[in-house]
Amino acid sequence: MKSYLLTNVLFLLCLGSLFGQKNEEAAIQKLLENETEAFTKMSLADVVKTYWIMDDKTVANVTMPDGNHMHMILDDLLAQTEVPPEGHAKVQKMDFRFSIFDQSALVSFKQTVTTEEGDKVNSHEIRFLEKVNGIWKIHVSSVHQYTPKGDE
């Protein structure tokens, strides 16, 4: 009887943990979708002010398909005040992978941006997030653009 009760309690704890994980994944994915939607309408500085943690550890790294690399700290990000023309790009995110550790998370995904001119930018992206007052915020962004095989 005791082992049956213990098994049921452990099962319920695991089930609750699984649902908690799925809720956190959904909250993080919504944040990332909202950040991307804002990025198509707002300056990078405004996106950072809205969705990111703003401190001396905030960083964004971008690697281009040709190997060129940008490393931007908070001041660099806040200097990006140009607002893109609304509707200039459509973004599709896919293949989300989550590693959530209580108040921090590492998320990777693939992204394709298509501009109104028909240009496509493919990337593998990673975000490090932390919870601030119960709300997920981005602390680090790493973007690795690539040219799919056959498109060279």
N, C-alpha and C positions, 0 to 999 in steps of 0.2 A: 504494500500500500504506500509506504514511504517513498519507494523508488518511483512509483507511478506519479505521485504528487510532485516529486522533484523533477521528473522528466517533463511534466506539464508546465511547471513554473519556468524551467529553462527554455522550453519551446516558446512560451509567451514572451519571455525576455528577448529572445532572438527575433521573434516576429516584430516586436515593438521597435527594436533596433533597426531592422530592415526598413520599416515604414519611416522611421526618423531619418535614415540615410536618404531615402527617396524624396522626402520633403525638402531636405537640404539641397539635393541635386536639382530639384525643380526650382527652388529659389535662386540658386546660382545661375542656372541656365537662363532664367527670366532676366536676371541682372545683366548677363552678357548680351542677350538679345536686345534689351533696352539700351545698353551702351552703344551697340552697333547702330541701332535705329537713330539714336541721337547723333552719332558720328556723321551720318549722312545729312544732318541738318544744322549742326552746331560746329563751332570751332573746336579744335582738339583741347584747347585750354578750358573751355566750358564743359566738355565731356569729362575731363580730369576732375574739375571742381565738383561735378555732380556724382560721379561713380567711383572715384578713386580715394584712397588714403593719401593725404598730402603731408609728407614729411621727408626728411633727408634720406630715407631709404627707398623712396619711390623711384622707379626706373622703368624705362621701356627700351627694348632692344629690337631692332629690325634688321634682318639680313635679306638682301636683294638676291634675285636669281643669279646675277653676275658675280656675287661674292662681296659686293660692297656692304658696309655695315654702319648702322647708326646706333649710338648709345645716348639716350636722352635721360637726364635727371629731371627733377621736378621743375626747376627754373626753365629748362629747355622746353618742357611740355607746356608750361604756362605762357611761353612766348609765342606759341602757335595760335594766333588769334584770327586767322583768316577763316571766314565762314564759307563752306562749299555751296555751290548752287543746289537748291533743294531738288531732290530726285536725280542727282547726277550719278548715283550708283545703286545697284541692287546687290544685297549681300545674302549669301546662303551659308549657314553653318551646319556641320554634320559630324557624326562620329565622336560625340562627346565621351570623354573618359574622366572619371572623378576619383580623387583620393582626398577624403575629408577626415580631418583630425580635430574634432571638437570645435575650436574657434579659428581654424585655418584650413585652407583647401588648395589643392593643386588640380587644375583642370586643363586638359588638352582637347583640341578639336581641329577639324579641317575647316577652311573657309574659302569660298570663291566670291570675289567681287567682280561684277560686270558693270562697266560704265555705260553711260548713254551713247558713247561713241563706239561701243562694241568691244572695248578692250577687256581682257580678263586677267585677274590677278589671283593666283592660287597660293594658299599658305597653310602651313601647319602652325598652330598657335598654342601658347601655354600662358595661363594666368595663375598667379599666386594671389589668393584672396585671404582676407582676415575679417572676422566679425567685429564690428564696432557698434557698441550699444545694441546688439542683437541684429544688426543689418550687415550683410555681406558687402565688402568694398574691395576693389582691386588694388593691389600693392605693387605688383610687378607684371609686366606684359612682355612676352617674347614672341616675335613674329618671324617666321622663316618662310619667305616667299620662294616659290619654285616654279619651274616650267615643266609641265607634264611631259613624259617621254613621248616622242612623236610630234611635239609642238615646236621643237627647236628650229 
